[in-house]
């Protein structure tokens, strides 16, 4: 018996294959092409957000996460706002801001720390960019970062669904954000760099849904009644069900 559910209304992804929103994917070929990102692929340049001047000082991890969240909000029709909204964000990450931590300590070690960079220091927490996201998009909901392995596990979605079920909010954003791995990790834990976020709503404001995500009694994630094992599979099936004949989709 299903106990918790919400509609998936927005998808935003950044990978070595490019930047896209769910509604940008129209064919099976496009869907398969966007899934070809590998651990060796390099991320594209993340554009600066001209409407948010502080994006110029953000580190790559933070700009990666905020841009993917922006894509998901645009896809859901929730990016434009005049009043603050009770929408929360949950980010799952393997490396977080570790590259920035290393860069910061490179400025601390010489000359007894006299040249320590305040700009880098402000992004030495994996949750720092959540404040930028809240300011940029008028979000007031609970936001936090978790660390989990494997990188595309579904804990962030489970927590988001529970937040809606508890009545904390009726809209949530959740997903994964990983920049390129620090050099010391490249041979230890090879994962594809990128970010993938989804927007979920209890009652879709725009009347559109890619499908209904739910939790069963055992805590498993279902999409329209089918068991889903990771976030990438969830998004692929959402897009397959919405835009393309299932028989054309390969390598789910």
The 8 nearest C-alpha neighbors of each residue, nearest first, counted from 0:
[[1, 215, 216, 2, 214, 217, 3, 224],
 [2, 0, 215, 214, 3, 216, 213, 4],
 [1, 3, 215, 214, 0, 216, 4, 213],
 [4, 2, 214, 213, 1, 164, 160, 161],
 [3, 5, 213, 212, 214, 211, 160, 2],
 [6, 4, 201, 200, 212, 211, 199, 213],
 [5, 7, 211, 200, 199, 208, 210, 8],
 [8, 6, 199, 209, 208, 210, 198, 9],
 [7, 9, 208, 75, 198, 199, 209, 6],
 [8, 10, 75, 198, 74, 71, 197, 7],
 [9, 11, 71, 197, 21, 20, 196, 74],
 [12, 10, 71, 70, 20, 67, 196, 195],
 [11, 13, 195, 67, 19, 194, 18, 20],
 [12, 14, 18, 194, 193, 17, 67, 195],
 [15, 13, 193, 16, 17, 42, 36, 192],
 [14, 16, 42, 41, 40, 17, 36, 43],
 [15, 17, 14, 33, 36, 35, 18, 32],
 [18, 16, 14, 15, 13, 43, 19, 42],
 [19, 17, 13, 12, 14, 16, 20, 11],
 [20, 18, 12, 11, 23, 17, 13, 21],
 [21, 19, 11, 23, 22, 10, 70, 74],
 [22, 20, 10, 23, 24, 11, 74, 9],
 [21, 23, 24, 20, 74, 25, 10, 19],
 [22, 24, 20, 21, 19, 25, 29, 74],
 [25, 23, 22, 21, 29, 26, 30, 238],
 [24, 26, 242, 23, 29, 243, 22, 27],
 [27, 25, 29, 28, 243, 24, 30, 242],
 [26, 28, 30, 29, 243, 248, 247, 31],
 [29, 27, 31, 26, 30, 32, 248, 247],
 [28, 30, 32, 26, 27, 31, 24, 33],
 [31, 29, 27, 33, 28, 32, 24, 26],
 [30, 32, 34, 28, 33, 29, 27, 35],
 [33, 31, 29, 34, 30, 35, 28, 16],
 [32, 34, 30, 31, 35, 16, 29, 36],
 [35, 33, 31, 32, 36, 30, 16, 235],
 [34, 36, 32, 33, 37, 31, 16, 15],
 [37, 35, 15, 34, 16, 40, 14, 191],
 [38, 36, 40, 191, 39, 35, 15, 190],
 [37, 39, 191, 190, 40, 189, 192, 36],
 [40, 38, 37, 41, 191, 36, 189, 192],
 [41, 39, 15, 37, 38, 36, 42, 191],
 [42, 40, 15, 43, 39, 192, 179, 14],
 [41, 43, 15, 14, 40, 44, 193, 192],
 [44, 42, 15, 45, 17, 41, 14, 16],
 [43, 45, 46, 42, 17, 47, 41, 59],
 [44, 46, 43, 63, 47, 62, 66, 59],
 [47, 45, 44, 48, 66, 62, 49, 43],
 [46, 48, 49, 54, 55, 45, 62, 51],
 [49, 47, 51, 50, 54, 46, 52, 66],
 [48, 50, 51, 47, 52, 54, 46, 55],
 [49, 51, 48, 52, 135, 47, 54, 53],
 [50, 52, 48, 49, 53, 54, 135, 47],
 [53, 51, 54, 49, 55, 50, 48, 47],
 [54, 52, 55, 51, 56, 57, 131, 48],
 [53, 55, 57, 52, 56, 51, 47, 48],
 [56, 54, 53, 57, 52, 47, 48, 51],
 [55, 57, 54, 53, 58, 118, 52, 119],
 [58, 56, 54, 55, 62, 61, 59, 53],
 [57, 59, 61, 60, 62, 56, 122, 99],
 [60, 58, 62, 61, 63, 57, 178, 45],
 [61, 59, 63, 178, 58, 62, 96, 64],
 [62, 60, 128, 64, 63, 58, 59, 57],
 [61, 63, 65, 59, 64, 60, 66, 57],
 [64, 62, 60, 61, 66, 65, 59, 67],
 [65, 63, 61, 67, 62, 66, 176, 68],
 [64, 66, 68, 62, 67, 63, 132, 69],
 [65, 67, 69, 68, 63, 64, 62, 70],
 [68, 66, 70, 11, 64, 69, 12, 65],
 [67, 69, 65, 71, 66, 70, 196, 64],
 [70, 68, 66, 72, 67, 71, 73, 65],
 [69, 71, 11, 67, 73, 68, 72, 20],
 [72, 70, 11, 10, 9, 74, 68, 73],
 [71, 73, 77, 78, 69, 75, 74, 70],
 [74, 72, 76, 78, 70, 75, 71, 77],
 [73, 75, 9, 71, 72, 76, 20, 70],
 [74, 76, 9, 8, 72, 73, 77, 71],
 [77, 75, 73, 74, 78, 72, 205, 79],
 [76, 78, 72, 75, 79, 73, 80, 74],
 [77, 79, 72, 73, 76, 80, 136, 69],
 [80, 78, 77, 81, 76, 136, 73, 72],
 [79, 81, 82, 78, 137, 136, 83, 77],
 [80, 82, 83, 79, 137, 84, 136, 78],
 [83, 81, 80, 84, 137, 138, 136, 79],
 [82, 84, 137, 138, 139, 81, 85, 80],
 [85, 83, 138, 86, 139, 137, 82, 140],
 [86, 84, 140, 139, 138, 168, 87, 83],
 [85, 87, 140, 170, 171, 138, 84, 139],
 [86, 88, 140, 141, 171, 142, 172, 85],
 [89, 87, 142, 172, 173, 171, 90, 143],
 [90, 88, 173, 143, 142, 144, 155, 172],
 [91, 89, 144, 174, 175, 173, 145, 143],
 [90, 92, 175, 145, 146, 144, 174, 155],
 [93, 91, 146, 176, 95, 177, 175, 94],
 [92, 94, 146, 95, 150, 177, 147, 148],
 [95, 93, 97, 92, 177, 96, 180, 178],
 [96, 94, 125, 92, 97, 93, 177, 60],
 [95, 97, 125, 99, 98, 123, 60, 100],
 [98, 96, 100, 99, 95, 94, 101, 181],
 [99, 97, 101, 100, 96, 181, 102, 180],
 [98, 100, 102, 96, 97, 101, 103, 123],
 [101, 99, 97, 103, 123, 98, 102, 96],
 [100, 102, 98, 104, 99, 103, 105, 97],
 [103, 101, 99, 105, 100, 104, 98, 106],
 [102, 104, 100, 105, 106, 101, 119, 99],
 [105, 103, 107, 106, 101, 102, 108, 100],
 [104, 106, 102, 103, 107, 108, 101, 109],
 [107, 105, 115, 104, 103, 114, 108, 116],
 [108, 106, 112, 115, 104, 105, 109, 114],
 [107, 109, 112, 105, 106, 111, 104, 110],
 [108, 110, 111, 107, 112, 106, 114, 105],
 [111, 109, 112, 113, 108, 114, 107, 106],
 [112, 110, 109, 113, 108, 107, 114, 115],
 [111, 113, 107, 115, 114, 110, 108, 109],
 [114, 112, 111, 115, 110, 107, 109, 106],
 [113, 115, 112, 106, 116, 107, 110, 109],
 [116, 114, 107, 106, 112, 113, 117, 103],
 [115, 117, 118, 119, 120, 106, 114, 103],
 [118, 116, 120, 119, 121, 115, 103, 114],
 [119, 117, 116, 120, 121, 56, 122, 57],
 [118, 120, 116, 121, 117, 122, 103, 99],
 [119, 121, 117, 123, 122, 118, 116, 103],
 [120, 122, 119, 118, 123, 117, 127, 124],
 [123, 121, 120, 124, 119, 127, 58, 99],
 [124, 122, 120, 100, 121, 96, 99, 125],
 [123, 125, 127, 126, 122, 96, 121, 95],
 [126, 124, 95, 96, 127, 123, 144, 122],
 [125, 127, 124, 129, 128, 144, 143, 130],
 [128, 126, 124, 129, 122, 125, 130, 121],
 [127, 129, 131, 61, 130, 126, 132, 65],
 [130, 128, 132, 131, 127, 126, 133, 142],
 [131, 129, 133, 128, 132, 127, 134, 126],
 [130, 132, 128, 134, 129, 133, 135, 127],
 [131, 133, 129, 135, 130, 134, 136, 65],
 [132, 134, 138, 130, 137, 131, 136, 135],
 [135, 133, 131, 137, 132, 136, 130, 138],
 [134, 136, 132, 133, 131, 137, 51, 138],
 [137, 135, 133, 138, 134, 132, 78, 80],
 [138, 136, 83, 133, 134, 135, 84, 139],
 [137, 139, 133, 84, 86, 136, 83, 85],
 [138, 140, 85, 84, 86, 133, 137, 83],
 [141, 139, 87, 86, 85, 138, 142, 168],
 [140, 142, 87, 88, 139, 143, 86, 89],
 [143, 141, 88, 87, 89, 140, 129, 144],
 [144, 142, 89, 126, 90, 88, 145, 141],
 [143, 145, 90, 91, 89, 126, 125, 146],
 [146, 144, 91, 90, 92, 147, 143, 89],
 [147, 145, 92, 91, 93, 144, 148, 94],
 [146, 148, 149, 150, 93, 145, 91, 92],
 [149, 147, 150, 152, 93, 146, 151, 92],
 [148, 150, 152, 151, 147, 93, 229, 190],
 [149, 151, 148, 152, 147, 93, 92, 175],
 [152, 150, 230, 229, 149, 153, 231, 175],
 [151, 153, 229, 149, 150, 154, 230, 148],
 [152, 154, 156, 155, 229, 230, 157, 151],
 [153, 155, 157, 156, 152, 158, 147, 91],
 [154, 156, 158, 153, 157, 173, 89, 159],
 [157, 155, 159, 153, 158, 154, 173, 160],
 [156, 158, 154, 160, 159, 155, 161, 153],
 [159, 157, 161, 155, 156, 160, 154, 162],
 [160, 158, 156, 162, 161, 157, 171, 155],
 [161, 159, 157, 163, 162, 158, 156, 164],
 [160, 162, 164, 158, 163, 159, 165, 157],
 [163, 161, 159, 165, 160, 164, 167, 158],
 [164, 162, 168, 160, 169, 166, 161, 165],
 [163, 165, 161, 166, 162, 3, 160, 167],
 [166, 164, 162, 163, 167, 161, 168, 160],
 [165, 167, 163, 168, 164, 162, 169, 161],
 [168, 166, 162, 165, 163, 169, 164, 140],
 [169, 167, 163, 166, 170, 85, 86, 162],
 [168, 170, 201, 163, 200, 171, 166, 167],
 [171, 169, 200, 86, 168, 199, 201, 163],
 [172, 170, 87, 86, 199, 198, 88, 159],
 [171, 173, 198, 88, 197, 87, 199, 89],
 [174, 172, 89, 196, 88, 197, 90, 155],
 [173, 175, 196, 90, 195, 91, 197, 155],
 [174, 176, 91, 195, 194, 90, 92, 196],
 [177, 175, 194, 92, 64, 193, 91, 195],
 [176, 178, 192, 193, 92, 194, 94, 95],
 [179, 177, 192, 60, 193, 180, 176, 59],
 [178, 180, 192, 181, 177, 41, 42, 191],
 [179, 181, 184, 185, 178, 182, 94, 192],
 [180, 182, 184, 183, 98, 179, 185, 97],
 [183, 181, 185, 184, 180, 186, 179, 98],
 [182, 184, 181, 185, 186, 187, 180, 188],
 [185, 183, 187, 182, 181, 186, 188, 180],
 [184, 186, 182, 187, 183, 189, 180, 188],
 [185, 187, 184, 188, 189, 183, 182, 180],
 [188, 186, 184, 185, 189, 183, 190, 182],
 [189, 187, 184, 186, 185, 190, 180, 93],
 [188, 190, 185, 38, 187, 186, 191, 184],
 [189, 191, 38, 188, 192, 150, 37, 180],
 [192, 190, 38, 37, 193, 36, 189, 39],
 [193, 191, 179, 178, 177, 190, 14, 38],
 [194, 192, 14, 13, 177, 178, 176, 191],
 [193, 195, 176, 13, 175, 12, 67, 177],
 [194, 196, 12, 175, 174, 11, 67, 13],
 [197, 195, 174, 11, 173, 10, 68, 71],
 [196, 198, 10, 9, 173, 172, 71, 174],
 [199, 197, 172, 9, 8, 171, 7, 71],
 [198, 200, 7, 6, 171, 8, 170, 5],
 [201, 199, 170, 6, 203, 202, 5, 169],
 [200, 202, 5, 169, 6, 203, 170, 199],
 [201, 203, 200, 204, 169, 6, 5, 206],
 [204, 202, 206, 200, 205, 201, 207, 6],
 [203, 205, 206, 202, 200, 207, 76, 77],
 [206, 204, 207, 203, 76, 75, 8, 208],
 [205, 207, 203, 204, 208, 202, 8, 6],
 [208, 206, 205, 8, 203, 209, 204, 75],
 [209, 207, 8, 210, 7, 6, 206, 203],
 [210, 208, 237, 7, 8, 241, 238, 207],
 [211, 209, 208, 7, 6, 223, 237, 212],
 [210, 212, 6, 223, 5, 222, 7, 213],
 [213, 211, 222, 4, 5, 221, 6, 210],
 [212, 214, 4, 221, 3, 220, 211, 222],
 [215, 213, 220, 3, 219, 218, 1, 221],
 [214, 216, 1, 218, 217, 219, 2, 0],
 [217, 215, 218, 0, 1, 2, 214, 219],
 [216, 218, 215, 219, 214, 220, 0, 1],
 [219, 217, 215, 216, 214, 220, 157, 213],
 [218, 220, 214, 215, 217, 221, 226, 216],
 [221, 219, 214, 213, 227, 226, 218, 215],
 [220, 222, 226, 225, 213, 224, 227, 212],
 [223, 221, 212, 225, 224, 211, 226, 213],
 [222, 224, 211, 225, 210, 221, 212, 213],
 [223, 225, 222, 221, 226, 213, 212, 211],
 [226, 224, 221, 222, 223, 227, 220, 212],
 [227, 225, 221, 220, 222, 224, 228, 219],
 [228, 226, 221, 220, 229, 233, 225, 222],
 [227, 229, 226, 232, 230, 220, 152, 153],
 [230, 228, 152, 232, 151, 231, 153, 227],
 [229, 231, 233, 151, 232, 153, 152, 234],
 [230, 232, 234, 233, 229, 235, 151, 195],
 [233, 231, 235, 229, 230, 234, 236, 251],
 [234, 232, 230, 236, 231, 235, 227, 237],
 [235, 233, 237, 231, 236, 232, 238, 230],
 [236, 234, 232, 238, 237, 233, 239, 231],
 [235, 237, 239, 233, 238, 234, 240, 232],
 [238, 236, 234, 209, 240, 235, 239, 233],
 [237, 239, 241, 235, 236, 240, 242, 234],
 [238, 240, 236, 243, 241, 237, 242, 245],
 [239, 241, 237, 238, 236, 242, 243, 245],
 [242, 240, 238, 239, 209, 237, 243, 210],
 [243, 241, 239, 25, 238, 240, 26, 244],
 [242, 244, 239, 26, 27, 245, 240, 241],
 [243, 245, 246, 247, 239, 242, 240, 248],
 [246, 244, 247, 248, 239, 243, 240, 236],
 [245, 247, 244, 248, 249, 243, 239, 27],
 [248, 246, 245, 244, 27, 249, 243, 28],
 [249, 247, 245, 246, 27, 239, 250, 251],
 [248, 250, 251, 247, 31, 246, 27, 245],
 [251, 249, 248, 31, 34, 232, 235, 247],
 [250, 249, 232, 248, 235, 236, 231, 31]]
